[in-house]
Amino acid sequence: MAFECPECTAHRSLRITARIELPPDSRSDEITLQIVKCARCGFAGVAVYEESRRGALDSESFDHRGYRVGQAELAALRHTLRQCRQPGNRRCDCAVHRALGQRDIGGRWLEPEALRWEESFAMQR
């Protein structure tokens, strides 16, 4: 499967330009919040990668979804991600990791407010 741009539909054109690894939650072993950009048309958006390795030894489950967001929200997220000195360290206890890694009462990760109402698209086809 390859990343596909939702704007120009070019295959393998979306690149992850920034990311932050967040702590696991009650469902996922890996959670990564990403900023993606199309190398062909310049589209930029936000993506979330979640992976679970729970269950049988040979079972893995992942979800990689993207979101169209406004330019202001994208710029704010990009600025926020730059504030963390260790974006690849899911155990980092900085203000950015704490803010972006919030959980609900059941221990499930809460997506940032800016993503909750945005149009999503499939990252892979």
N, C-alpha and C positions, 0 to 999 in steps of 0.2 A: 504494500500500500504506500502511496505517496501523498505528500501534502499537496492539496489543490487549492488554488486561490478562488475564493467565492466571487470575486469581481470579474476576473478575466478567464477563469477556469483553466488556467495553465497548470499542468501537472508538474510536481516537484519544484514549484516556484516559491513557495512560502518558506522563509527562513526565520529561525528563532533569533531575535536580535538582543533580547534581554530575558532573564528568568530569575526566579527565586524558588528554592526548594523549601517546602513547608513540612512541619512534622506530620507523621501519620495520624489518622483519625480513627473513628470507630469502624470505618468501612475500608479505607485505602491505606496501603503500606507506603505509597509514594504519592505526593501531591506537588505538582510544579505549576506555578503561575508564570505565563510567558507572554512576551510581546512578539508578534510575528509581522513580517513584512514581505510583500511579493517582490521578487527580483525583476519581474517583467513589467507590472503596471504600477507598482508603488503602493498598492493597498496595504494598510496597516490595521492590525486588530489585536485582540487579546485571546490567548488560548489557555486552556487548563488541561493538564495531563494527570490522570489518576490511574494508579495500578494497584491491584490487590493480588497477593500471592497466597491467600488463605484458602484452605480446602485441601484437595488431593495434591500430592507431590508434583504431579504433572499438569496442574491447572494454574493458569494465569488469566487474569481478566484486566483489561484496560479500557479507558475511555479518554479520548482526546478530542475535545470540542473547542470550537472557536467562537468568538463574539465580535460583532461589529460594534464599535463604540465611537462616541464623538471624539473629535480632536482634543477637546479640553480634558476629557477623562483619560485619554491615551497619554497626553503630555503629563498629567498629574501622576499617573501610574509610573511612567518612565522616570520622573523626578523622584518618586518614592523609592523605587528599586535602587536608584543610585545612592541612596542614603545608607544602605546596608553594605558593610565591608566584607561580609561573608555570605553572599547570596546562595552559594552552593552548599552551605552548611545548614541542614534542617534543624540542628540543635542550637543554632545561634539564638540568643535571647535579647536581641536588639529591639528597639521600638517598632521597626518595620516588620520583623518576623512576628512580634506579638500582635500588631494591628492586623496584618494580613492572615494570620493563622488562627483567628478566633473560631470557637466551636459553639454549637448549640448545646442545649441542656443534655442531649443524648450523646454528646461527644463527636458529632458530625461537623466537618469543616463548613464554615459559612463563607460562600463566595463573596467577594467585595460587593458592596451595594451597587456600584456602577455596572456590574454584570448581571444582576438579578432581573433587570427589566429589558435587557438588550436582546436583539435578534441573534440567535446562535446559528452556526453552520458546522457541517462535518469537516473535520480536519483531514480525514483520509477517506478515500473511496476505493 
